Structures are given as C-alpha cells and as structure tokens.
Amino acid sequence: MNEKNSSELCVIKPKVAFVCVHNSCLSQIAERIGKIFASDVFDSYSAGTELKDSINTDAVRLMKKIYGVDMEETQYSKLLFDIPVPDVVILMGCNVCCPVLPAQYSENWNLDDPSGKSDLEFEKVICEIQKKILALKEKLRIK
C-alpha cells in the first residue's frame, strides 16, 4: 500500500468571485489575471447580475497585448448563479451598485470603469487589478 505524504494531500483552494453588474470588462479582466498569477492559491470566477453579448473588445485586445492571452477563448459573460458559491467576493466598483453575495470574506475594489476611455486608462486599471490580485493572493495564501 502506498502512503501519501502531507505535501501530496489534496488542498481545497478558496473560490474567488469577481463581481460587477454586466460581467463584461473589469470582472472578466480580474478573473483572467487571477488565473494567470494566483491559480496556485485560489480559483477565479467572474459574474454579474446582467449579461452582455460579449466581453469588452478593448479589454480583450489589451489583455492580448499585455499578457498574450485571449479571454474570449475560455471566458464568457456569466450570471451569479452560473458560478460556484464563492468563499471570497470581490466587488469591482465602477461607481455602480454591485450585487451583494454572502461570503467568508469580501472587498470592494472601487475601480473606475475604463470603457470608452483611452488605452492608457485601460492599462492603468489592468495594472491596478494585477496589484490587487497579488495582494489578495498573499492574504489567502495557505500557510
């Protein structure tokens, strides 16, 4: 019989939901950046209360430019009930009322929506999301 040592045991990672109203821009960016930089610590999801037909084209284009990833290959607009029940809820802000979900931990990142603004404004917000993802990763890191 083969025994597993403690480093091989299955560890359940927390589920983090990045939430906004339309799930078409910032929450989608956060989901993807979470998968890039923090998948070893938590599982990333995004959702909203309303659906858009597609992810914001500027967000898709700039994520390809900055990270070399195509969000449209693996992501789509989702409603809150389309994702697993989260352990952590991150409200994106965007100067709108985000839905409230019960969770063990939550934050409101109060980000400005860059939709319709310059690439520079988009890139600033994407950079801010990356910084916040890395900080969240450290908060949630299993010791």
N, C-alpha and C positions, 0 to 999 in steps of 0.2 A: 504494500500500500504506500502510495506516495503522499507525503505530508507537504502542505504548502507553508512557506514561511510567511511572516507577517507582511512583508513587502509585496507579496503576491495576492493578498486578500482584496476582494472587491470593495472599493470605496465608492459610496454614492455621492456624486457631486451635487451641489445645490443647483436648482433650476432658476435662472435669472430671466425675468421678463422685462424687456424694454418696451414701454407703453406710450403711445400717443393716440391722438384721435384717428388719423387716417392710415397709420402704418404704411406710409409711402416714402418717407425720407429719413428723418433722424433715427427713428427706432430701427429701421432697416439697416442703416449705417452701423448703429451700435451692435445689432445682432451679428453682423459680419465681422466687425473689429473684435468683438468678444470671441468669436470663433477663431480668429487669427492669433490673438495674443493671450487668451485666458482659457482655452478649452481644456487645459490640464487641471484647472481649478473649478470651473463651473460650466454648465451647459447654457448656451444663449438662445433666447427666443425673442421674437418681437410680435406685437399685436396691437390692434386698435379697436375702437367701437364702431367705426365705419370703414368700408372698403373703397379703395381707389382701384382703377383698372390696372394700374401698373406702378412700379417703383419710379420715383422721380428720376427723369432721364439725366439730369445734371449729377445727381448722386451716383447713379450707375457709371457714368462717364468718368467722374473724378475718382471713384473707388478703383476703377480700372487703371487710371493714370498713376495714382499714389501707391496702391498695393498690388496691382496686377491681377485683381480678382473681378469676376463678372457676377455681381449679385443676382442677376436675372437667371443664371444657371441653376441656382439652388434655393432661391428665396422667392416669395410671393406675398401679396397682401393677405393678412390673416386677421380674423376677429379674436377677441379674448378667449372664446370657448374653443378655438381651434388649436390652442397650445396646452401643454400640461399645466397643472396647477403649480404656480411658481412658489419658490421659497423666498425669493427676493424680487421686489418690484422696483424698477427704476422708471420714474416718470420723466419724460424728456423735457417737458415745459412748453416751449413755443408760444408762451403768452396765451394759452387756451386752457380750459378746464379739462384735465385729463381724468379718465375714469379711476376710481379707487378700487384696489383689489386687496383682499386680506393677504398678508404675508408675514413671515417672521421678521423681515427687515425691509425697509423701503427708503428711498431717497427721491427728491425732486431735483433734477439737474438744471432746471430753469434755463434751458438753451434757447437762443433765438433761432427761429426758422429761417434758413438761408434761401429758401425757394424764391426764385425770381431775382436773386441778387448775383453779384459777380462771383467768378471762380475763386477769387481771393477770399471773399466772405465765406464761401462754402468750405474752402480749405482750412480756414481758421476754426470753424465749428468741427470739422472732421478731426483736426489736431486736438481740440478740447475733448472730444469724445474719447480719443485714444488715451489721453492722460487720465480721464475719469475711469476708463476701463481698467487701466493698470493699477490705479489706486484701489478700485473695488476688488481686483484680484488679490491684492495684499490683504485687504480686510477679510476676505473669505478663505484665504489660504488655510488649508488643513495642516495643523502643526503636528 
